[in-house]
Amino acid sequence: MKKARSDRARPLPIQELRWHCDPATLGFETTEAVSPLDGVAGQERGVDAIKLALRVTAPDYNVFVAGPPGTGRLSVTLDLLRAAAAARPAPSDWCYLENFREPDRPIAIELPAGKGRELKADLDELIDQCRADLPRLIGDAREHGPGPNIARSAVEGRLEALRRKYAPVPGVIRHVDAIQAQLTEWVDSSGVADARSGSAAIPPIWTRFQANVFITRDLATGAPVVYEPNPTFPNLVGRIDHRPSAAGMDPDFMSLRAGSIHRANGGYLVMYARDLLADRSAYRAVERALRECALAIENPPDQDAALPVATLEPEPIPLSVRVVLIGDPRLYALLRNRDEDFARLFKVKAEFTTFMDRTPAAIQAYASFIARSVRTHGLLRFSADAVARVIEEGARLAEDRNRLTAQFGVVEGLLIEADAAARARAKKTVRAVDVTAALEARGRRSNLVEEEMQRLIDEGVIAIETDSKVVGQVNGLAVRELGDYAFARPTRITARTGPGFEEVVDIERQIHLSGPSHTKGVLTLEGYLLGKYGQRQPLGLTARLTFEQSYGGVDGDSASSPELYAVLSSLAELPIDQGIAVTGSVDQRGDVQAIGGVNEKIEGHFAVCKVRGLTGRQGVIIPKTNVRNLMLDPEVIGAVAAGQFHVWAVTSIDEGIELLTGVPAGQVRNDGTYPPETIHGRVQARLAAYAENLDRFVRPPRSSANGRSRAGKTLQPAR
């Protein structure tokens, strides 16, 4: 037989309730003595993945940076890309030229970086020369008849100069040849027309000789890094402008405009994945461009157009670009599961974490980050105690005192607000009191709902008891999240039990207000009861569980242990101390498991008890595995230090029920029974009485597959 427990769980000491960062251990008085952070802290995994994609030259190694906002996922990515791009040569320029044979199919010409503007200037000079020389050439044609007039002009000199200059670019040579053919044809036809009718032929359209500098590069800047904040179809793929003409709105090769993908060609393109997916045609266009390694300009189809609109079919430009999408991990999983091309095209996942281990190096990185932010944003210097207070808040945000948050965007906001608090005091240095003031002000900006709920509790509209003992009732703790603000308040959980075959009925589930996790917790509770008390006889039990005055959805399994305590209290007919609130998940063996929001839950119950008056008997029971998550508000720490409030950490239901009732849980004896005056002994006796009564009066219907009736079924009398 197991040895009986000698004492109940003891309250946690104050050193277990919050980690304290000692300013004296930081090694400086103010951030003026701290070197600014160079790079990023805590994101080694994501940085290494991005660097891999930068080293690989094979296609399809595009990147999805997965992480929550505030982790530096965009800024770090851009810094890494810009550093890599600076070491690479600038990619080619691209121009579009007239296709004299098929004007609706403009020709794409690749030029060395920076040469696009030179070509445009050279062709513009050629046009000016043509305008100056053509009257004389037409006169020669009228006098001498058709022939090589062009060969003896300044125009021919410019054409030959262009051929020599752009000899390595066959496309330009073909364009020059086409210009010469057009000029010769026009001069000859003009001379003949003038000789016959006295009027010249219609002059050529000079813009057809020009170059549309589609993309041009700066040799000194290296490869391009393009961040597209609005990745719509035209912003990415480019567009075709329709210019007015005598025949209407007609496009030509000069109407072509580059998109972000063209500008990023030869380098890197960065977008937020969610913004890209907002325009499905844009997302498909990006995938198609990466798949085909080429990109053609096209306007999205106009579904409202009454008639087809004349458009162009420009020659596609070869594509070599590394695309980086930024989004949250759930979106990455969704795309990978539902889009077969995504997994092939985005082979690199760069994960950005929300936390990092609280090591001496991490603490130093925090100080260096604060020093960098002070210089970047022109903030007041931070004292060592202010830096220590910020680091403590980093541990709280990580919800683990052995870690620090890596969401430096959130931390930076706190620094800016603490600076404002110090300036309001006309101080030249930010101190810990300013950080605390900034945190309190941040809370006040978001706690309207919390204050209203507290008012309802204070006025008795929401019934919460904190200084009494009640059978079958326990104060659970529910966290409410309001965007960037979370708070908790106690909520009454009640249980009513009696003989029957329905076991535990969750009222929230019956009215479809129970989420899957909460429903699982209730079913797990049933498993505990079956294993604990159903080995000697069937459980002839019907229990009703509910969250009193709760009219919204309930989810999560953190209420499964308080729900079980309420059932045990009802069966044992032993009252529960209402000054003690409870949180914790439970497994079928009765082990209490970790939950989330432990700090908010403790502070929420403390807030109610403080208003009612602290008695020294109040407190919260939490899972022992949550002790590492404790970073409680200093006010709670002070109350614990004064013996006015307590926090207990338990590992089992037995420990918790003893604290709540003051009665030993009881150890099983060799014959499978429990001592009669213990919790389990009283429950066992009550269930035996239920079974005896049921055997005398009713039996479960034969149609019940699991040995219990359903709601609405009539129990049948025993024969």
Secondary structure, 3 states (H helix, E strand, C coil): CCCCCCCCCCECCHHHCCCCCCHHHCCCCEHHHCCCCCCCCCCHHHHHHHHHHHHCCCCCECEEEECCCCCCHHHHHHHHHHHHHHCCCCCCEEEEECCCCCCCCCEEEEECCCCHHHHHHHHHHHHHHHHHHHHHHHHHHHHHCCCCCHHHCHHHHHHHHHHHHCCCCHHHHHHHHHHHHHHHHHHHHHHHHHHHHCCCCCCCCHHHHCCEEEECCCHHHCCCEEECCCCCHHHHHCEECCEEECCEEECCHHHEECCHHHHHCCCEEEEEHHHHHCCHHHHHHHHHHHHHCEECCCCCCCCCCCCCCCCCCCCCEECCCEEEEEECHHHHHHHHHHCHHHHHHECEEEECCCEEECCHHHHHHHHHHHHHHHHHHCCCEEEHHHHHHHHHHHHHHCCCCCEEECCHHHHHHHHHHHHHHHHHCCCCEECHHHHHHHHHHHHHHHCHHHHHHHHHHHCCCCCCCCCCEEECEEEEEEEEEECCEEEEEEEEEEEEEEECCCEEEEHHHHCCCECHHHHHHHHHHHHHHHHHHCCCCCCCEEEEEEECCCCCCECCCCCHHHHHHHHHHHHHCCEEECCEEECCEECCCCEEECCCCHHHHHHHHHHHHHHHCCCCCCEEEEEHHHHHHCCCCHHHHHHHHCCCCEEEEECEHHHHHHHHHCCCCCCCCCCCCCCCCCHHHHHHHHHHHHHHHHHHHEECCCCCCCCCCCCCCCCEECC
